[in-house]
Amino acid sequence: MGEPSGIGPEIALAAFDELGGRIGDHPLKLVGDATVFATHQTSLIATDAKTNATHGKPDPKNAAAVIDAIEIAVRACLAGEAAAMVTAPIHKAVLKEAGFAHPGHTEFLGFLTGAPRAVMMLASKKLRVVPLTIHTPLAEVPGAISRDSILETAEIILNSLARDFAIADPRLAVAGLNPHAGEDGMLGMEEKNLIAPAVQLLKARGHRVTGPLSADTLFHDEARKNYDAVLTMYHDQGLIPIKTLSFWDGVNVTLGLPVVRTSPDHGTAFDIAGKGTADATSLIAALRLAARLTADGRAPLPAS
């Protein structure tokens, strides 16, 4: 369901109808408040908590149902009752106002599943990116970077590229934090002290990893031919390029969880909620990727 006052419910219904209630061998189920999905009761798993949503106006009173829907989907996946979960966008500020203790979906899913490290990847046919720090204020990013966090995240990415995206010998590029990757220490020491040592250890473990690389030359057409995914140091460093290249067909997939979870690569879009203009393309791509990630012979890319 996602945030009920945003576009989540309407794109969920649009995707359900366009796909005929199935994705491959999987029947689709909607998870949310029964009033939000009133037209699809036979395909609904209803939350206990109720909503009273107005389009474009998030309300902390609806937070319980939003959280309930996520928890129901996670339980179903952990119990083997569902093959994967696909989440619609949530509004973090209104959840926080209601007492939600997590910065976003990714961190909450890590908590619910007990995953040591949940990793957010944005994937499209043109680019795959993972931000090392996710919903972290920019001023706090340098202190949140460590050699070990780079190592752990990079190995999760490389394992997923091989297992989930069917890439036999995956290549990972690692961005620097500072302009020009620190300019040999003139513009910052994080590259020398943290990022480069992590890259060297990854290479010593037999991985094909390059970096730290200057982020401003990392995403053009020729550069993208040299890697299968990029590990960036913070949210916008990676998400601006992929949303520029693949806004409508990018998919958010959470790596490192014991369940398969994907979501569309956009937000709640309060300004168009309820107007009938929301585009379900990214959600459909997320559904297709989720189905592929649960199948044998996993496909390398989400369908557009």
N, C-alpha and C positions, 0 to 999 in steps of 0.2 A: 504493500500500500504506500509506504513512504509517508511524507507529510501530506495529510488529507486536504489542506487548503492550497497545495501546489498542484502541479500537473501530474504527479505520480499516479493517482487513481485513473485518470483519463487515458494516459498512455498505456497503463497496464491493461485496461479494457480494450483499447485499440489494438494492442499487440496480440492479446488473446483472440480477438475476433479475426484479425488478419491471418493468424496461424491456424485458425480453425480449432482452437483449444488443445493443440498438440504441437510438440516440437520433436521431430523424429519419432522414436518409439515412446516418448514420454508424454503422458497427459499433463496438461497444465492445471495448476490450482492457484487461485487467488487467495491471498492472506490479508485480512483486514476487517474493519468494522462492517457488519452486515448492511448498514444503511449506505455505506460508500459504494459497495458492490451489489446493490439491491437487484440489479438486472441479471446477475449471474450466480444466484444462490446455490445452484446444483454443483457449481465448481468452486465453492467457497469454503475456506477454513476460517471461521469467524473468531475474532478476538473477544475476550470477555469485556475488556474496556470499550467504552463507546466514545464516539466523537460527535461534535456539533460544529462542523467546519463551515467557514465562509470562504469562498474563493479569494485568494490573494491576501487573506488576513490570518496569519498563524496565531494560534492560541495555546498557551501552556497547558490548558485543560485537556487538550487532545494528545498530550505527550504520552500518557499511559498506554493508549491504543497503539501509537507508533512503536513504542518499545515492545509491547506485547506481540505485535506482528513479527518483529525481528526474532524474538525469543522462540516463538512458535516454529518459525522456519528453521532455526538452528536445531531445535530439539528433533524435528522431523528428519533432518539430514543426519544427525548423530545416531538416531535410532534406525536408520536405513529405510525409513518410510518415504523419503524423498531423495532423488539423485543429486539435486543441487538447489541452491536458492539464488534468486535474482531479485535484488532490492531496488526499489524506486528511491529517488532522492529524499533525504531528510533535511530539516532545517535545524542546524546545530544550536543556534542561539536560543530558540524557543525551548528546545529540550534542556539546555543548561539552566534556563530560567525555572524549569520545572524540577530541577535537582539532578539531572542526568550527569553522571560523573566522568564521562568519556568524551574526548575531543571529536569523535566521529564514528562512522560505521566500522571502519577497519579496526580501530582500537577496541571497540565494544565486542566485535566478533572474536578478536583474540582473547578477550576476557571470558566470553561465554564458552569458548571451546578449549580453553586452557593452553592455547598455542604459545610457545616460548617467544615467537616473534611473528607478527602478522605483517605482511609486506604488500603494499598497494602498487599494482602494475596497471598502467594505461596502455592498451594494445590496439593497434589498427594494422591495416595492410602496409602502411608506410613507416610505422615507428612503434617501438615498445619502450616505455620509460618507467623507471621506478624512482620515486623520491626517497632518499634515506630518512629524512625527517619529513613528517607528513603535515599534520595540523599543529605546527609549532610556530609561535610568533617569530618573525625574522630576527629580532634582536637576540633570541635565545638559541638560534641555530648553531652558531660556532661551538657553544658549550655542550650541545647535544651530539656532536660528532665525535666518534672514537674509532680507533683502529679496529676494535673488536666488533663494533656495530657495522662497520663497512664489510668486514670479513663475513659475518653471519648473514647479512643481507645479500651480499654478492653470491654466496654459495646457494642460498634459497633461489635466487634468480636463475643461476646456471643449472641447477637441478630441474627447475620447472621448464626451462627452455628445452632441455633434453627430454623430459618425461611428458610434459603437457603439450609442447609445441613441436615435438618430433624433429628437433634439430640435433643432428648426431654429434657435432663438435661445436658447441655454442661459443660465440664471441661476445664479450662484455666490454663496453667502454665505460670508464669511470670519469665523471666530470670533476674538475676542481671546484673549490668554493669561491675563491676570489677572482677578480678580473685577471684574464690571461693566466689562469691557474697559478696565481701568486707571483708571476714574473720572477721566478728563482728566488723567492723569499722577499722581494722588494715590496710586494703588495699583500703580504700575509704569510704566515708560517704553517697554516693548516695542511697545505699540500705536502711540504717537506716532512712535517712531524707526524702526520696521521694518515693521509691518503696514500702517498707514495709507498710507505712501509706496508700498508695493507695490500696494495697492488702487487708488490714484490712477493709477499707471502702467498697470495693467490696463484701467482705464476709458479712459485716453487711447489705448489700442490698440483701442478699440471694443468691449470686452467688457462684459457686464452683470454687474457685480460690486458687492456691498455689503459694508461692514465697515470696521473691526473691530466685531463685534457681541458683546454679552454672551452667553456660552454658556448661562447659566441661563435665558434666555428664548428660546432659539433653536430648541427642538425640540417645542414644543406644537403642537396641531393647526392653529391659525390661522397660526402662524409658518411652518410647513412649506409653506403654500400660496404663499409668496413666493420660493421658490428650487427649483432642480432638484438641487442637491447642496450640501454644506457642506464647507469645508476647515477642519478643526480644527487646533489647534497641537500636540496630543499624543494618544497612544493612547486613554486612557480617556475623554477629553473627547468623543470621537466614538463610541467603541464601546459605552459604557454606554447611550446613548440607543437605538442601533439594536438592541442585544441585548435591551433592554427591550421595544421595539416589535415586533421581528421575529426572535425567537430561533430559531424553527424554519424560517423560509423566507429568512433572510438569506444572501447569497452574497458571498464574498470574491473580487473580480476584480482582477488585477494590471494596471494601466495602464502604458503606456510601454515595454512589451516588444515584440520582434518576433514573439512567439508569443502565442496566446490561452491564458490560464491562469485557472482559477477553483478555488475550494475551498469547503467548507462553513464556516459561521460558528460553529464551536465547536471545542473542544479534544479531547484524547485520551480523556477520561472513563475513567480507569483504574478508578474505583470500580464501573463497571458492565460493564467489558470481559469478554466471554465468558459473560455471563448471559442473552443473547438478548433484552435489553430496549432495546438501542440503536436510536435512531430515524434512519432514512436520509433523512428529508424534506429536510434542508438539502443533503445531497450530491446528491439527485435534482434539486433546484433548481439546483445548481451545474452539473450535467451539461446541463440544459436551456438555461441561459444560455450555456454554452460553445458549444453547437451553434448557438444563435441568433447569437452573435458571429462565427461563421465563415460565416454565410449571407448572401446578397444580401437586401436589404430587412430589415436587422437590426431585431429587435423591441426595444421600449424597456424592458421589464422581465422579470426571471426569473419563470417560472411558480411558483406556490405548490404 
